[in-house]
Amino acid sequence: MKSRDGFIQAYNAQVAVDVGAQIIVALRLTNNGSDQDALLALLDAVEANAGEMPNEVSADNGFCSEANLEDLNACTVRGYVAAGRASKPSSGKKGG
């Protein structure tokens, strides 16, 4: 993976945790530094492991992308995704 010091041998891990039971229900390990392509893969793993798609998901701003938000909507999963790194975050007001 690329770091500020060049390339290093490293991995990026994401986990999905059941909020009630506080246990890991899915995980993902990759050598891609971006989390944006991991959200749907994690949700699919949760569905495979738990037998159903979650009703809600919360994710940090590394997972924020228009594609992920559209995919959550298509899966009918209520998403709470931080938008701190969104390229054009909406203020909720028209025009800005």
N, C-alpha and C positions, 0 to 999 in steps of 0.2 A: 504494500500500500504506500501511497505517496504521503510523506510527512514534510514538515518544514526543513528537515535535514536531508531530504532526498527520499529514496525508496527504502522501506524496511519490510522485513517479514512480519506480517501482522494480520489480524483478522478482525472483522466487525461482527459482533453478536447482537441479536435482538431476541427478546423473550416476550411471551404473552403470559400474563398472570391472571388467574381467576380472582376477582376482587373479594369474593366471599370466603373462599377456602384458603386464599393466600398461597396457592401452589402454582408452579409453572405448568402450563398446559400445552405450550408449543415453544419451539426455539428455532433459530435460524443462524447459521454461521456462513460468512462470505468474506472474500478478499476485496470486495467493493466497499469503498469508504462511505458511499452514500446510502442512507436509509430509505430513500424514496421508492426503490423498487422492492422493498421488503414488506410493506404493509399488507398487500393482498396475499402474498405468500404465507405470511403469518396467520392471517384470517382463515385461509384454506387449511393450514395445519391444525388450527384450533377446531375447525369443523370436523376434520378427519379424526382428531384425538378425542373430542368431546361428544361427537355425534350431532352437533348442531352449530349453526353460526351464532356468534354472540349478538345480543341486542344492541349493545353499546361498546364503544372502544375509545380509549383516550390514548393520545400519542403526542410525543414532543415535536418541536418544529422541524426536526430532521425528516419527518415523514410527510410534511406539508407539500402538496403539489395539487394542481387542478385535477390531474388524472386520478390521484388517490381520492380526492373528495368526490369526484364523479362516480368512482367505483364503489365507494361507501354508500352513496345514494342508490346506486343500482342494486346493491346487495341488501338494501333496506336496513343497514346498520347505522345507528345514530353515532356519528363521529364527533369527538371533542379533540380537535387537532390544533395545537398551538400554531399560530401563523407568524411568529416573530421573524422568520427568514423568508417569508413570501416575497416574491419580487415586486408585487404591487398589492400589498394588503389593503383591503377595503376598510374604510372608516365607518361604513354603515350609512353614510350620507350620500345622497345623489351628487355625482360629479367629483367625488374624492374620497 
